[in-house]
Amino acid sequence: MQVTEKIHALKIPFQIPVSPEMVLDRIVYSYFVFSETITLVDTGVAGSETMIFDYIRENGRDPQDITAVILTHAHPDHIGSVKVIKDATGCTVMAHDMEKGWIEDTEKQYAERPVPWFHSLVAGPVTVDRVIGDGDVVDLGGQTRCHVIHTPGHSAGSMALHFPDEKSIITGDAVPLPGALPIYDDVVASVASIKKLKRVHNVDVMLSSWEDPIVGSDRIAQRLDAGLSYLRRVHECVLDARGQNKGDVFDVCRQVVAEIGLPPSAVNPLVTRSMISSLSAAGTEGLFD
């Protein structure tokens, strides 16, 4: 769908089989910036290139027009098809330096963050041609530019992309969705990143990876506040659970998952990583002020 004059959004459905009896239905968004060339922001899981190329053709362009891919971070649902897309188009791949290792060595990522069915979600590693970071301005052709904002927390090198001329910002997974799995590596950094996004001006459209475009400055402010509130709730539940439960972190995770109303399947290593982050941040003064 076309969101602004130059930015288009594509919702990509995919499935994660967590057991022989259970399959999780998920979605992720990829974004296109149409100018003289095409810049793709995030690539979905392995196999998403078919939907991506079809969308480009449906809009009267050629997939060979893709000259750049910007990866907001290195997780499987964002880098899954980048190898195939780069092989097909010869595009330049851009990412933050702190994500580069996991993009160029996906086996390293799997060893350090063993997501279930990882190898079905990621087509393989790819070279990062250009490292970008906080404060960089990236020329996307045709007088189209984006400003890079480092938003760590969900991952160390997560980035948001601000398009002032389009009054839009792509936030990746920086803003947690209330009621969704709380997945972050550093709760303190996550809170700081959302506060940083709240200070960005000239934004009428917020484009995240997990939900439909949010239009209007008031709605965006409310959404950012809701993300902060959800982080606060999860964090406080973790600290309360640790006070009541001296078992291992999985026991804490089970208690927190029940408290915030998530299904039992949410007790998994990724959510447990979030719990560990909150436990490590116990005693942090004024975190949510």
N, C-alpha and C positions, 0 to 999 in steps of 0.2 A: 504494500500500500504506500502511496505517496503521502509523506507527512509534512514536508515543507517544499519549497520550490526545488531544492536539490537533493533532499534526503528522503530515501525510501526505506521502509521497514518490511522485513520478511520473517514471519513466524514459522519456525521449523519444529515440527513435532518429532519426538523420538521416544524410545522405550529403554528402560534399564531392567533386565531380568534379575531380580534379587534372590530368587529361589525358583525351584521347579514349579512351584504353585503360584508365585507372585511376580507380576510385572508392573513396574512403575511407569505411568505415562507422564512424560515431561515435555516442556517446550523451551525453546531458547530463541532469541531474536538475533538475526544478522541485519546489518544496516548497509545501505549503498549510498554513496555520495556521487551523484551524476553531475559531471561537468564536461570538459573536453574529453576527459578520460573517466574511468570509474574507480573509485576507492571503495573497498569492502572493509567493513569493520566487523571482525569476528566471523567465523566460518561454520559454526555449528559442528555437529558430530560427523564422523566418517560417513560418507554417502550424501551429505547435504549439498555437495557441489551440483547434483542434478537439479534440485529445486532452485539453487542460486543461478545456475546458467539458464534455466527455463525462464526465470523471472526477468533476467536481463533481456532475453530474446523477446519476451512478451512486451517489453517496453521499447522495442525497436532498436536495441543496441546489440553488440556482439560481445560474448564473453571475453574475447581477446582485448576488449577495451579496458579490462581490469589491469591497471598498472601498479596498484599498491594494495596491500592488505595490512590493516592495523589491528593488532591483537590486544584487547584490553587487559588480558592476562592469559595464563598458560593452561587453564583447566580444560579437561577433555571436550566439553560442549562448546568451547570457544575456538580450539585449534584443530578439531577433529578432521576437517577436510582441507586444511591449508596446504598440506603436501600435494594433494591432487590438483588443487587450484594453481599452485605455483608451477607444478610440472606442466600444466596445460597452457598457462599464459605467460610464464616468465616474469611474473609480477615481483615487485620489491616487497619484502615482508618486514614490518616494523613492530617493535615491542620494547618494553622497558628492560633495562639491563638485568634487573632482579628476576625477570621471568625467562630470560634468554636460555639459561641452562636447561630448564625443563622442556622448552620448545625444541631445542637442538638435540636433546637426549631424552626421548620420551620414556625409555626404560629406567632412567634415573628418577623421573617423576613417579613412575609406577612403584619403584622400590621405596620411595620416600612418602608417597601418598597413594596407597593401594586402593584405588576406586574399583568397586566391583565391575567386572566386564570391561575393564579399561581398554583392552586391545580391540574390542569390537567398536569402541567409541572414537578411537584415534587411528588414522590411517598410517601415521608414522612421523618421524622427526623431520624438521625442515630448518634450513639455515636462516637465522635472523640477519637480514642484509643491513638494517639500520636500527641502531639503538636510539630511542627517544625518551625524554624524561620531562620532569616538571618544568614548566615555563617555556618549553620549546614551542615554536610556531611551525607547523608543517604545511608546506605549499602543496595543494592537491590539484593544481592546474586550473586554468580559467579564472584566476583571481579568487579561487576558493581556498580558504585556509582554516586550519583548526588549531586551537591552543590546547596543549597537553597539561593535564592536572594530575599529579601523582596522588592516588587515593589508596594507600596501603590499608591493610586490615583483613579484608577477605583473602588477599594474598599479598606478599611483600611488594610486588611490583605492579599491582593493579593501577590502571589509569582511567581517567575520564577524559572526554574530548569535547571541548567547547567550540561551537561554531557561531561566533558573534553575528555574522551576516544572516544566518538562518535563525538566530535567537533560540538555539537548541543546544542541548548537552546530552551526550551519550555517556551513561554512568556505569556500564558493565554490571558487575555484581556488587558494587560498593554500597548500595542501599538495601538492607535486608527487607524482605517482604513479610509483613506480619502474618503469622500462622504457617509460614514455610519453614523448612529445615534451617536452623541457625548454623550457618557454616562460615566460620572465620578463623583466621590464624592468630589474630591479635585484636582483642576487644578494645584496648586503649587506642590503637591506631584506627580501628573502624569508627569509633566515636569521633576522633579528630578529623577523619576524612569527611564524614557527613557534615560536621560543623564547617569544614572548608567549603564544601559544595553549597552550603547555605549562604556563603559570602560571595558567590559568583553572581554577577549582575548580567542583565540583558539576556534572560532566559525565559522563554514562553513555552518551550516544549522540552520535556524530560523523557529520555529514551533509555530504558533499562533492559536488561537481558531477560527478565522474568515476567514482564507484564506489558499490557498495551500502552501506547504513548499517553503521557499525561500532559494535558494542555492547559495553560493558564498559570500565572505566577502564584496565585493563591493556592491552587491545587497542588502545585509543586512544593510549596512551603509546607503544606499539610502532610504531604507524602514523606518529606524529609523528616519532619517531626515524628511521624508514625514509625519510621525506621529507627530513629533514636529511641523511641519509647519501647519498641520491641526488644532492641538490644538491652535496654535497661532492665526490662522484665526478666529476660533470660539470665542476665548477669546476676541479678539479685536472687533469682531462684537457685542458681548454682551455689552461691555463697550460703544461702539458707540450707540447702540440701547437705552441703559439706558440714555445716554445724550440727545437723541432726544425724548424719550418717558417716561413720568412720571407716566404711568399706572402701573398695577401690573406686576408681573414677567411673567405671561402668555402672556401679551402683548409684553414684551421684547422677549420671546421665539418665538412668532409668527413672529416677525420682523427678528430675527436671522435665523430662519428656511427658510424664504423666501430668505434672502440674500445669504445663502450658498447653495441654490438650492435643499433643501430637500422637500418631499411632505408634505402637510398640516397635515397628520397623525402623523408626527414627533413632533407635538405640544402635548406632553404628559407629565405626571408627572416625568418620568425618565429623559427626556431631560431637563425639567425645573430644576431638581436638579443640573444638570451641569451648567445651567445658574446662579443659585444661588451661586454656588461655584466660578464662575468667578467674579460675583459681589462682593463677599466677598474678593476676591484677588485684587480688584482695588487698584492701587497705589503700588503694589509690584514691587520694583525696580529690573531691570535686570533679570526678570523672564525667558526670552528666550535667554539670552546671553550665 
